[in-house]
Amino acid sequence: MIAPIEPEALVLDTPRLSLRPWADEDEDLCVALLCDPQVMRFVGETLTEAQARAHMANARRRGAGGRLGIWCVQDRATGEKIGDGVLTPIPIETEEPDWAQLVPDTYPEAAIEVGYLLKPGAWGQGFATEICARLLRFAFEQTALAQVVACTDPDNSASQHVLRKCRLRDCGPARAYASDVAWFEMTRAEWQAQASNQ
């Protein structure tokens, strides 16, 4: 049995952003992200508004005592919702994560992926790096995960740059989301060694 984490410990701040667990009132952001062809270019099929709203049930799921799931990302200066950040089970030969693995009292069997989506207006400002770095810190300070993984479309050089900047190890090509992807990893030992050198 995994003890729940205090709700306030799930609100993750960075110098410019605030990450808080996804909630019912974030349906507008869900639609804005998943229905935008620009946002979804390297991620998957653009959803209809009805499909995006139906995704809310999965977006609100949390696992491992609340430690895993999706966060809404807000600009601290303006309060604007600009995107999301995730620590979720990564699928290998299916296009969707197995959301049923996100249950309150256990860790999923699948590897846990760090990821993010941003509205186009928030691109190119370093927000993705801020989100990824903060979620890695949370994962290795507040969860029992021994490793965090990430993947991108092979052509998504911008996201690959973000992952390298966050010091994930480039492991080359692999399979995820039933596709060929660029695969990245970071172990707890690697994160601790980097943290001790800062």
C-alpha positions as CSV (number, residue, x, y, z in Angstrom):
1,M,0.0,0.0,0.0
2,I,1.4,3.4,-1.0
3,A,0.7,6.3,1.3
4,P,-0.9,9.2,-0.5
5,I,1.2,12.3,-0.9
6,E,-0.1,15.6,0.5
7,P,-2.0,17.6,-2.2
8,E,0.2,20.7,-1.6
9,A,3.3,18.6,-2.4
10,L,1.8,17.9,-5.9
11,V,1.9,21.6,-6.8
12,L,5.3,22.1,-8.4
13,D,6.7,25.5,-8.9
14,T,9.5,26.7,-11.2
15,P,10.8,30.2,-11.5
16,R,8.2,31.0,-14.1
17,L,5.6,28.2,-13.9
18,S,3.3,26.4,-11.6
19,L,2.3,22.8,-12.2
20,R,-0.8,21.4,-10.4
21,P,-2.6,18.2,-10.9
22,W,-5.1,18.1,-13.7
23,A,-8.7,19.0,-12.7
24,D,-12.2,19.3,-14.1
25,E,-11.7,23.0,-14.8
26,D,-8.9,22.1,-17.2
27,E,-11.2,20.8,-19.9
28,D,-10.6,24.0,-21.9
29,L,-6.9,23.3,-22.0
30,C,-7.4,19.7,-22.9
31,V,-9.4,20.8,-26.0
32,A,-6.9,23.6,-26.8
33,L,-4.0,21.2,-26.8
34,L,-5.4,17.9,-28.3
35,C,-7.5,19.6,-31.0
36,D,-4.6,21.7,-32.3
37,P,-2.8,20.2,-35.4
38,Q,0.3,22.2,-34.6
39,V,0.5,20.8,-31.0
40,M,-0.2,17.3,-32.2
41,R,2.1,17.3,-35.2
42,F,4.7,15.0,-33.6
43,V,2.3,13.4,-31.0
44,G,-0.5,11.6,-32.8
45,E,-3.8,12.2,-34.4
46,T,-5.5,15.6,-33.8
47,L,-8.6,14.9,-31.7
48,T,-12.1,16.2,-32.2
49,E,-13.5,18.3,-29.4
50,A,-15.7,15.4,-28.3
51,Q,-12.7,13.1,-28.2
52,A,-10.7,15.6,-26.2
53,R,-13.5,16.0,-23.6
54,A,-13.8,12.2,-23.3
55,H,-10.1,12.1,-22.5
56,M,-10.7,14.1,-19.4
57,A,-11.5,11.0,-17.4
58,N,-8.0,9.6,-18.1
59,A,-6.3,13.0,-17.7
60,R,-7.6,13.2,-14.1
61,R,-6.3,9.7,-13.1
62,R,-3.5,9.6,-10.7
63,G,-1.3,6.7,-9.6
64,A,1.1,5.8,-6.8
65,G,-0.6,7.8,-4.1
66,G,-1.1,10.8,-6.4
67,R,2.5,11.0,-7.5
68,L,1.9,10.0,-11.2
69,G,-0.4,11.6,-13.7
70,I,-0.9,14.8,-15.6
71,W,-0.2,18.3,-14.4
72,C,-1.7,21.6,-15.7
73,V,1.0,24.1,-16.4
74,Q,0.3,27.8,-15.7
75,D,2.3,30.9,-16.2
76,R,2.9,32.3,-12.7
77,A,3.0,35.9,-13.9
78,T,-0.3,35.8,-15.8
79,G,-2.1,32.7,-14.6
80,E,-2.6,31.6,-18.2
81,K,-2.8,27.8,-18.8
82,I,0.0,27.2,-21.3
83,G,0.3,23.4,-21.4
84,D,0.7,20.2,-19.5
85,G,3.4,18.0,-18.0
86,V,3.1,14.2,-17.5
87,L,4.6,11.3,-15.5
88,T,2.5,8.5,-17.1
89,P,2.9,4.9,-18.2
90,I,4.5,4.7,-21.6
91,P,2.9,2.3,-24.1
92,I,5.1,0.2,-26.4
93,E,2.9,-1.5,-29.0
94,T,-0.3,0.5,-28.5
95,E,-1.0,4.1,-29.4
96,E,-2.4,5.0,-26.0
97,P,-1.1,4.5,-22.5
98,D,-2.8,1.9,-20.4
99,W,-4.6,4.4,-18.2
100,A,-5.9,1.6,-16.0
101,Q,-2.4,1.3,-14.6
102,L,-2.8,4.7,-12.9
103,V,-4.4,3.5,-9.6
104,P,-4.0,5.2,-6.2
105,D,-2.2,2.5,-4.2
106,T,0.5,1.1,-6.6
107,Y,3.1,1.9,-9.2
108,P,2.3,0.9,-12.8
109,E,4.1,-2.1,-14.4
110,A,5.0,0.0,-17.4
111,A,8.0,2.4,-17.5
112,I,7.1,6.0,-16.5
113,E,7.5,8.6,-19.2
114,V,8.2,12.3,-18.6
115,G,6.6,14.5,-21.2
116,Y,4.8,17.8,-22.0
117,L,2.6,19.6,-24.5
118,L,2.6,23.4,-24.9
119,K,0.3,25.8,-26.7
120,P,2.1,27.3,-29.8
121,G,2.2,30.7,-28.2
122,A,4.4,29.3,-25.4
123,W,6.9,27.7,-27.7
124,G,10.5,28.8,-28.0
125,Q,10.7,30.3,-24.5
126,G,12.3,27.5,-22.5
127,F,9.1,26.4,-20.8
128,A,9.4,22.8,-22.0
129,T,12.8,22.5,-20.4
130,E,11.5,24.0,-17.2
131,I,8.6,21.5,-17.1
132,C,10.7,18.5,-17.9
133,A,13.4,19.4,-15.3
134,R,10.9,20.0,-12.6
135,L,9.1,16.7,-13.2
136,L,12.4,14.8,-13.2
137,R,13.2,16.4,-9.9
138,F,9.8,15.5,-8.4
139,A,10.1,11.9,-9.8
140,F,13.5,11.3,-8.2
141,E,12.8,13.1,-4.9
142,Q,9.1,12.2,-4.3
143,T,8.6,8.8,-5.9
144,A,10.1,5.3,-5.7
145,L,10.9,5.3,-9.4
146,A,14.3,3.9,-10.3
147,Q,14.1,5.3,-13.8
148,V,12.2,7.8,-16.0
149,V,12.1,7.5,-19.8
150,A,11.0,9.8,-22.6
151,C,10.5,9.5,-26.3
152,T,9.9,11.7,-29.3
153,D,9.1,11.4,-33.0
154,P,12.5,10.8,-34.7
155,D,12.0,14.1,-36.6
156,N,11.1,16.2,-33.5
157,S,14.6,17.7,-33.0
158,A,13.3,20.5,-30.7
159,S,12.0,18.0,-28.1
160,Q,15.1,15.9,-28.4
161,H,17.1,19.1,-27.6
162,V,14.9,19.6,-24.5
163,L,15.5,16.1,-23.3
164,R,19.3,16.3,-23.8
165,K,19.3,19.7,-22.0
166,C,17.6,18.0,-19.1
167,R,20.4,15.4,-19.2
168,L,18.4,12.4,-20.2
169,R,20.6,9.8,-21.9
170,D,20.0,9.4,-25.7
171,C,19.5,5.7,-26.2
172,G,18.8,5.8,-30.0
173,P,15.9,4.3,-31.8
174,A,13.3,2.2,-30.1
175,R,9.6,1.4,-30.1
176,A,6.8,3.2,-28.2
177,Y,3.3,4.2,-29.1
178,A,3.3,1.5,-31.8
179,S,5.9,3.6,-33.7
180,D,9.6,4.0,-34.2
181,V,10.8,6.7,-31.8
182,A,13.9,8.4,-30.4
183,W,14.3,7.0,-26.9
184,F,15.8,8.6,-23.8
185,E,16.3,7.5,-20.2
186,M,17.5,8.7,-16.8
187,T,18.1,6.5,-13.8
188,R,17.9,7.6,-10.2
189,A,21.7,7.2,-9.8
190,E,22.3,9.4,-12.9
191,W,20.0,12.1,-11.5
192,Q,21.6,12.0,-8.1
193,A,25.1,12.2,-9.6
194,Q,24.0,15.2,-11.6
195,A,22.3,16.9,-8.6
196,S,25.4,16.4,-6.4
197,N,27.6,18.1,-9.1
198,Q,25.4,21.3,-9.3
